Amino acid sequence: MFVLDTRLEQDTVSIGDFRLCRLLLMNDSSYPWFILVPRLEEVSEVFQLATADQKLLWEEVTALAEIVKDTFGADKMNVATLGNVVAQLHVHVIGRRLDDATWPAPVWGRQPAVSYSEEQIHAIRNKLKLVLTNSFKFTE
């Protein structure tokens, strides 16, 4: 049974589910920062996924990165699996702008997170509803 790591749960807002991954929004309004987490038990590395799931993960990451770039006007996309603090496999998909708060430095640990308001979260969900396919199930 899939259980989301407590650190991811406390730092994010659930947006919904792709076929393989849960889509989370990092609760930091400084960046359009999303996280994909495969809904599988005890997976910490991409190579632990079945080949079909590796392919599906990359398809979901690629689709999300394109959506974030287009929807949020990103100049550069940062995509990473780090897992040094949270072992559960998760992929960061972050839209970066030349004028964002920490450009060109990494987003981690540079400044305190600025939480989203409920209205901002609602607006992001609405933006994503316009571009995500029927294969995506939103969490409300």
C-alpha positions in Angstrom: 0.0 0.0 0.0 1.3 3.4 -1.0 2.0 5.8 1.9 3.4 9.3 1.3 6.5 10.2 3.3 5.4 12.5 6.2 7.9 15.2 5.2 6.5 15.4 1.7 3.0 15.4 3.1 3.8 18.3 5.5 5.6 20.4 2.9 3.2 20.0 -0.1 -0.3 20.3 -1.3 -1.8 17.2 -3.1 -3.0 18.1 -6.6 -4.0 14.7 -7.8 -2.8 11.5 -9.5 -1.3 10.6 -12.9 -1.4 6.9 -13.9 1.8 6.2 -11.8 2.5 9.3 -9.7 0.9 11.5 -7.1 1.3 15.1 -8.1 2.2 17.5 -5.3 2.7 21.2 -5.2 5.5 22.3 -3.0 4.0 24.9 -0.5 6.4 27.7 -1.6 4.8 30.3 -3.8 8.3 31.6 -4.8 8.4 29.0 -7.6 6.1 26.8 -9.6 7.6 23.7 -7.8 5.9 20.4 -8.3 6.9 16.9 -7.1 5.9 13.6 -8.6 5.9 10.5 -6.3 5.3 7.1 -7.8 2.4 5.5 -5.9 4.4 2.3 -5.1 5.7 0.8 -1.8 9.2 1.2 -0.6 10.9 2.6 -3.8 13.8 4.9 -3.3 15.6 4.7 -6.7 14.5 4.9 -10.3 16.3 1.7 -11.1 14.1 -0.2 -8.6 11.1 0.5 -10.8 10.0 -2.1 -13.4 11.0 -1.0 -16.9 7.5 -0.1 -17.8 7.1 2.0 -14.7 10.5 3.8 -15.5 9.1 4.7 -18.9 5.8 5.9 -17.5 7.6 7.9 -14.8 9.7 9.7 -17.5 6.5 10.3 -19.6 4.8 11.9 -16.6 7.9 14.0 -15.7 8.3 15.1 -19.3 4.6 16.0 -19.7 4.6 17.9 -16.4 7.7 19.8 -17.2 6.3 21.0 -20.5 3.0 22.0 -18.8 4.9 23.9 -16.1 7.1 25.7 -18.7 4.2 26.7 -20.8 1.6 27.4 -18.1 3.9 29.3 -15.7 6.2 31.0 -18.2 9.4 29.3 -17.0 12.7 30.2 -18.6 14.3 27.0 -17.5 13.1 23.7 -16.1 14.9 22.0 -13.2 14.1 18.3 -12.9 15.8 16.2 -10.2 15.6 13.2 -8.0 17.8 13.7 -4.9 16.3 11.9 -2.0 19.1 12.8 0.5 16.5 13.9 3.1 13.4 12.0 1.9 14.3 8.5 0.8 11.0 7.8 -0.9 11.4 8.2 -4.7 10.2 11.6 -5.8 11.0 13.9 -8.7 11.2 17.6 -8.4 9.9 19.6 -11.4 10.6 23.3 -10.9 9.9 26.1 -13.2 12.7 28.7 -12.9 12.6 32.3 -14.1 15.5 34.6 -14.7 13.8 37.0 -12.2 12.9 34.5 -9.5 14.0 34.9 -5.9 17.2 32.8 -6.1 18.1 32.7 -9.8 20.5 31.2 -10.8 21.2 29.4 -7.5 19.3 26.2 -6.4 16.0 26.7 -4.7 16.8 24.6 -1.7 17.6 26.4 1.6 18.1 29.8 0.0 15.1 31.6 1.7 12.2 30.8 3.8 9.2 29.2 2.0 6.3 31.6 1.3 3.1 29.5 1.7 0.4 29.6 -0.9 -3.0 31.0 0.0 -6.1 28.8 -0.6 -7.0 31.2 -3.4 -3.6 30.7 -5.1 -3.9 26.9 -4.8 -7.3 27.0 -6.3 -6.0 29.1 -9.2 -3.2 26.7 -9.8 -5.6 23.7 -9.9 -7.8 25.6 -12.3 -4.8 26.4 -14.6 -3.8 22.7 -14.5 -7.4 21.6 -15.2 -7.2 23.4 -18.5 -4.1 21.4 -19.7 -4.2 18.0 -18.0 -5.8 15.1 -19.8 -8.7 13.0 -18.7 -6.1 10.4 -17.4 -5.4 12.8 -14.5 -7.5 12.6 -11.3 -7.6 15.8 -9.3 -7.7 15.9 -5.5 -10.0 18.6 -4.2 
